Amino acid sequence: MKAAVVTAQGLQIQEVPTPKPGPQQVLVRLRAIGLNRADLGVAAGHAHGSQGGIGAIPGIEGAGEIVECGVEVPKTLQLGMRVMGGMPGSYAEYAVVDWGRVSQVPDTNMPWEVAATLPIALQTMHDAVVTHGLCAPGKAIMIQGASSGVGLMGLQIAKLMGAGIVVGSSTNPQKRARLAEFGATLAVDTNDPAWVQQVLDATGGRGVDAVVDQISGPLVSQTLAATAILGRIVNVGRLGGFKAEFDFDLHAARRISYIGVTFRTRSVEEVREIVRRMRADLWTALEAGKLALPIDKVFPLDQVVEALAHMKANQHFGKIAMVA
């Protein structure tokens, strides 16, 4: 099969053996691939969970048809079924994935590139906003880094679950202006020193009940100040930096639960349960077209280097996809 492979000279399209599914895996003929920021590190030779190093195939999500099933795969998954899901090594024509990570594409008319860009956003943000952020009717929720594809899905999920106040942050004015389209009731610029006060004003001085933080870094203590007493901060990403000063006294005074989440250290069983919960809460809305992401640009797999450069430039809005 054709795949984008990490080499000492960079990412290159090569012919590699088609993988074989294990007893609880399916082999998917990929038609489209969703790009995520984690792919940039893997493409540069860094590790991301079990992926990484020379010979690695980047990618963590995609969509396509099942072409082979392991002997222990539930019969609900059939050959030829259109599926999408989190798929390690998806920068290729084929990928093997645990059966519990794939879902049937909800609409037979849904384009492959749309299906390929939804799984990571859906499962990551359901886990962060609902499972850990405890989003419920009337709650106030903030998504830090809301103009990313995953962030835009977080806004929509918070609104769908009944949040009364949905705050989104973006430092880009053009992107920030569009957050209301996806459910934000307040959009803030975290480069503006007044942003914390804006959040407090919008919540009657309380702060938000939960923050899904994709930025971290130097914003962390400001984020604490914008979070309500007994609120929660769910640390999903660290685009602003991996280390920073942390106001422990403020953390203690506001009695905030600070929760770290990642898929890299979760077991197969944990990931299956995350996907199951996500489908239980969100699939009806997805089928009805109430959850969607804009596609910024679609590249062929042969232009993987250009696709990653486009993502690294950080000028896109929504998701980037490749077709295999």
Secondary structure, 3 states (H helix, E strand, C coil): CEEEEEECCEEEEEECCCCCCCCCEEEEEEEEEECCCHHHHHHCCCCECCECCCCCCCCCEEEEEEEEECCCCCCCCCCCCEEEEECCCCCECEEEEEHHHEEECCCCCCCHHHHHCCHHHHHHHHHHHHHHCCCCCCCEEEEECCCEHHHHHHHHHHHHCCCCEEEEECCCHHHHCCHHHHCCCEEECCCCCCHHHHHHHHCCCCCEEEEEECCCHHHHHHHHHCEEEEEEEEECCCCCCCCCCCCHHHHHHCCCEEEECCCCCCCHHHHHHHHHHHHHHHHHHHHCCCCCCCEEEEEEHHHHHHHHHHHHCCCCCEEEEEEC
